[in-house]
């Protein structure tokens, strides 16, 4: 079993590392965490600094490594960095570029030659009207479909990322069908965090979160691809509850489905198995939890991840407050720390978009 899918101690090594290689991007997505800009920031990490960062990532038991942005394809040295990470350091590398004219057949060929493990495209609507509105750019849907065709031609595994919002919650079932049609290996369903350009008014309610997650549990037994929920740790609780109602055997099967495709054998959360490096080297628990923990220009990523007081707090579920603090699922779930921070200003507070009432709270009400 590859090192990135085996059980690991998240106090020492993350399961996944995300590097925002640039803030530059041609799109104007409504939910953009990065508040991307049209031109690269001159302060972004250089090629040599990027190699040093990759060296540090490899020292952490070779976690999954993702190039994100902005648009990673806005970096001219992107594929050189990918080749170094893959061929020199043995890292499993994925990439999440934007659907722009930079997604050419030649760019996809370079990704394949570099040894990219997976390419992820965002699809936030089953048609151009919905997707392009969310992405803030007319023609984005068409470019996404063209890019997926290139990936199919080259045989690169396809991941589809969809952000759930009030603009597309009614369209999710149709999106799920399109993901199947394109032969994707993974559908990553992201539950919006109101940070960057993302706004609380764009989010679905706590009850709708619960309903969508229950639907995803059922969908997982029907679709040939894996389903992953991002910034939704309560999906693990829902998955267990839904499996439990179906019987012990089906519960085990449901949990097995949740761990397909080199996914984490245990839950990953902000700062707890997950770490994010910005384009200028700032380290955060995730891209959606903007609490700085250090900078790789001044300190190694290894030391920041292991020793930062913020990271250590996030990994200690006994410090959780409110109903998350008394929830019987807090070790399995723990709530979205990024969403708690975005809404309350305290990353240890309860996830305000979880509808579940813990047994301890229910008992108090009686």
C-alpha positions in Angstrom: 0.0 0.0 0.0 1.4 3.4 -0.9 2.5 5.6 2.0 -0.1 8.2 1.2 -3.1 5.9 1.9 -1.8 4.1 5.0 -2.8 5.1 8.5 -0.7 8.0 9.7 -0.4 10.1 12.8 -1.8 13.5 11.9 0.2 15.1 14.7 3.3 14.3 12.7 2.4 14.2 9.0 -0.6 15.5 7.0 -2.5 13.3 4.6 -2.8 16.1 2.1 -0.8 19.2 1.3 -2.2 22.0 -0.9 0.0 24.6 -2.4 -1.4 27.7 -4.0 1.3 28.1 -6.6 -0.1 31.5 -7.8 -3.0 33.8 -7.2 -3.3 34.6 -10.9 -6.5 33.5 -12.7 -8.6 34.7 -15.6 -11.9 33.7 -13.9 -14.0 35.7 -11.4 -15.7 32.9 -9.5 -18.4 34.0 -7.0 -17.0 31.8 -4.2 -13.3 32.2 -4.8 -11.3 31.7 -1.6 -8.3 33.3 -3.1 -10.0 36.4 -4.4 -7.8 35.7 -7.5 -6.2 38.4 -9.6 -5.4 38.6 -13.3 -1.6 38.8 -12.9 0.8 36.9 -10.7 1.9 38.4 -7.4 5.6 39.3 -7.8 6.1 38.0 -4.2 5.0 34.4 -5.0 7.4 31.6 -4.2 10.2 31.3 -6.8 11.0 28.0 -8.6 13.9 27.3 -6.2 11.7 28.2 -3.2 9.1 25.9 -4.6 11.6 23.1 -4.8 12.6 23.6 -1.2 8.9 23.4 -0.2 8.6 20.2 -2.2 11.6 18.8 -0.3 9.8 19.5 3.0 6.6 17.9 1.8 8.4 14.8 0.8 9.9 14.6 4.4 6.4 14.3 5.8 5.9 10.7 4.7 5.0 11.7 1.1 1.4 13.0 1.5 -0.9 13.7 -1.4 0.3 17.0 -2.9 -2.0 19.3 -4.9 -1.2 22.3 -7.0 -4.0 24.9 -6.8 -4.4 28.6 -7.3 -5.6 31.0 -8.8 -4.9 29.0 -11.9 -1.8 26.8 -11.6 -1.4 27.0 -15.4 -0.6 30.7 -15.0 2.9 29.6 -13.8 5.3 29.0 -16.6 7.4 26.6 -14.5 4.4 24.5 -13.3 5.3 21.3 -15.1 9.0 21.6 -14.1 7.8 21.8 -10.4 5.4 18.8 -11.0 8.2 16.7 -12.5 10.5 17.5 -9.6 7.8 16.5 -7.1 6.8 13.4 -8.9 10.0 12.1 -10.5 12.6 13.3 -8.0 10.7 13.2 -4.7 8.1 10.4 -5.4 5.1 12.5 -4.5 1.6 11.7 -5.7 0.6 15.0 -7.4 -2.8 16.3 -8.5 -3.7 19.7 -10.0 -6.8 21.9 -10.0 -6.4 24.4 -13.0 -9.1 26.7 -14.1 -11.1 26.1 -17.3 -9.5 28.8 -19.4 -7.9 28.8 -22.9 -4.7 27.7 -21.2 -6.2 24.2 -20.9 -4.9 23.0 -24.3 -4.2 19.6 -25.6 -0.5 20.3 -25.3 -0.9 21.4 -21.6 -2.7 18.1 -20.9 0.1 16.2 -22.7 2.7 17.9 -20.5 0.8 16.9 -17.4 0.7 13.3 -18.5 4.5 13.3 -19.3 5.2 14.8 -15.9 3.3 11.9 -14.3 0.3 13.7 -12.9 -1.8 11.3 -10.8 -5.1 13.2 -11.3 -6.4 16.4 -12.9 -9.4 18.1 -11.2 -11.9 20.4 -13.0 -14.6 22.3 -11.3 -18.2 21.8 -12.6 -20.8 23.8 -10.7 -23.7 23.3 -13.0 -25.0 20.8 -15.5 -25.3 23.5 -18.2 -23.6 26.7 -19.2 -26.3 28.9 -17.7 -25.7 27.7 -14.1 -22.0 26.9 -14.3 -20.9 30.2 -16.1 -23.0 32.3 -13.6 -21.2 30.7 -10.7 -17.8 31.0 -12.4 -18.4 34.6 -13.3 -17.1 34.0 -16.9 -19.1 33.2 -20.0 -17.7 30.2 -21.9 -16.3 28.5 -18.8 -18.6 25.5 -19.1 -17.6 24.9 -22.8 -13.9 25.1 -21.9 -14.4 22.7 -19.0 -16.1 20.2 -21.3 -13.3 20.6 -23.8 -10.6 20.1 -21.2 -12.3 16.9 -20.0 -12.3 15.6 -23.5 -8.5 16.1 -23.6 -8.1 14.2 -20.3 -10.2 11.4 -21.7 -8.0 11.3 -24.8 -4.8 11.2 -22.8 -6.1 8.7 -20.2 -5.5 11.0 -17.2 -7.8 10.2 -14.3 -10.5 12.8 -13.9 -11.7 14.4 -10.7 -14.7 16.7 -10.7 -15.1 19.4 -8.0 -18.5 20.9 -7.4 -19.3 23.6 -4.8 -22.8 23.3 -3.3 -24.6 26.6 -3.1 -28.2 27.9 -3.3 -27.5 28.5 -7.0 -27.1 24.9 -7.9 -28.4 22.7 -5.1 -31.4 21.9 -7.3 -29.0 20.8 -10.1 -26.8 18.3 -8.1 -28.5 15.2 -9.4 -28.0 16.2 -13.0 -24.4 17.1 -12.3 -23.9 13.6 -10.7 -25.1 12.1 -13.9 -22.7 14.1 -16.0 -19.8 13.1 -13.7 -20.7 9.5 -14.5 -20.9 10.1 -18.2 -17.4 11.6 -18.4 -15.9 8.6 -16.6 -14.6 10.5 -13.6 -13.0 8.5 -10.8 -13.9 11.0 -8.0 -16.6 13.6 -7.4 -15.5 16.0 -4.7 -18.5 17.9 -3.4 -17.5 21.0 -1.6 -19.7 22.7 1.0 -19.2 26.5 0.8 -17.3 28.4 3.5 -18.0 32.1 3.5 -14.4 33.3 3.0 -12.8 35.3 0.2 -15.5 36.0 -2.3 -17.8 33.4 -0.8 -20.7 34.9 1.0 -23.0 33.5 3.7 -26.0 34.5 1.6 -24.8 32.0 -1.1 -24.9 29.0 1.3 -27.6 26.4 1.8 -29.1 26.0 5.2 -28.0 23.5 7.9 -31.0 21.3 7.2 -30.2 21.4 3.4 -26.6 20.4 4.3 -27.9 17.3 6.1 -30.3 16.4 3.2 -27.6 16.7 0.6 -25.2 14.5 2.6 -27.9 11.8 3.1 -28.5 11.9 -0.6 -24.7 11.5 -1.3 -24.7 8.5 1.0 -27.3 6.8 -1.2 -25.7 8.0 -4.4 -22.4 6.4 -3.3 -23.9 2.9 -3.8 -25.2 3.7 -7.2 -22.3 5.4 -9.0 -19.1 3.9 -10.4 -17.0 6.8 -9.0 -16.0 7.7 -5.5 -17.7 10.6 -3.7 -15.8 12.9 -1.3 -17.2 15.7 0.8 -14.9 18.7 1.4 -15.3 21.1 4.3 -18.1 18.7 5.5 -16.6 16.5 8.2 -20.2 15.8 9.4 -20.6 13.7 6.2 -18.6 11.0 8.0 -21.2 11.1 10.8 -24.1 11.0 8.3 -22.4 8.1 6.5 -22.1 6.1 9.7 -25.7 6.8 10.8 -27.2 6.0 7.4 -25.1 2.8 7.2 -26.0 1.9 10.8 -29.7 2.1 9.9 -29.2 -0.2 7.0 -27.5 -2.8 9.1 -23.9 -3.6 10.2 -22.8 -5.2 6.9 -24.0 -2.3 4.8 -22.5 0.2 7.2 -19.1 -1.5 6.7 -19.6 -1.3 2.9 -20.6 2.4 3.1 -17.4 3.2 5.1 -15.4 1.2 2.6 -16.8 3.2 -0.3 -15.9 6.4 1.5 -12.2 5.4 1.5 -11.8 4.5 -2.2 -9.3 6.0 -4.6 -6.4 6.5 -2.2 -8.5 8.5 0.2 -7.7 9.0 3.9 -8.4 5.9 6.1 -9.5 8.4 8.8 -11.1 11.8 8.8 -9.1 14.8 7.6 -9.9 18.3 8.9 -8.5 21.8 8.9 -5.0 21.6 10.4 -5.6 17.9 11.3 -4.3 16.0 8.4 -4.6 19.0 6.1 -2.3 21.9 5.5 -2.2 24.8 3.0 0.6 27.0 1.7 -0.2 30.3 0.1 1.4 31.7 -3.0 3.8 33.8 -0.8 4.6 31.0 1.6 2.2 31.6 4.4 1.0 28.4 6.1 -2.6 27.9 7.1 -4.7 25.0 8.5 -6.6 25.1 5.2 -7.2 27.5 2.4 -10.5 28.3 4.0 -9.2 29.0 7.5 -7.2 32.2 7.2 -5.3 32.0 10.5 -1.5 32.1 9.7 0.7 29.6 11.4 4.1 30.6 9.9 5.9 31.1 6.6 8.0 28.6 4.7 10.5 31.3 3.9 11.3 31.6 7.6 10.6 28.1 8.9 10.3 24.5 7.5 6.8 23.3 6.7 7.5 20.2 8.8 8.1 22.3 12.0 5.1 24.6 11.3 2.7 21.8 10.8 3.9 19.8 13.9 4.6 22.6 16.3 2.2 25.5 15.5 -0.1 26.2 18.5 -3.0 26.8 16.2 -2.4 23.4 14.5 -2.1 21.7 17.8 -5.3 23.2 19.1 -7.2 22.1 16.0 -6.0 18.5 16.4 -7.2 18.4 20.0 -11.0 17.7 19.9 -11.3 18.1 23.6 -11.0 21.9 23.0 -14.1 22.1 20.9 -16.9 24.4 22.2 -20.7 24.4 22.1 -22.5 21.4 20.8 -19.4 20.2 18.9 -17.7 19.9 22.2 -20.3 17.6 23.7 -21.1 15.7 20.5 -20.6 11.9 20.6 -19.2 12.1 17.0 -16.6 14.8 17.7 -13.6 12.5 17.2 -15.1 11.1 13.9 -16.3 14.5 12.7 -15.1 17.6 14.6 -17.1 20.0 12.5 -15.7 22.4 9.9 -13.3 24.6 11.8 -13.1 26.9 8.8 -16.8 27.4 8.7 -17.0 28.0 12.5 -14.3 30.6 12.2 -15.9 32.3 9.2 -19.3 32.6 10.9 -18.3 33.1 14.6 -14.7 34.3 14.5 -13.7 31.3 16.7 -12.3 28.2 15.0 -13.1 26.1 18.1 -16.8 27.0 18.1 -19.5 24.7 16.8 -20.0 24.3 13.1 -23.1 26.5 12.6 -24.2 24.6 9.5 -24.6 21.2 11.2 -28.2 20.3 11.9 -27.4 17.4 14.2 -28.4 17.6 17.9 -26.0 15.7 20.1 -27.4 13.2 22.6 -26.1 15.4 25.5 -28.0 18.5 24.1 -31.1 16.5 23.5 -31.1 15.2 27.1 -30.8 18.7 28.4 -33.9 19.8 26.5 -36.0 17.0 28.0 
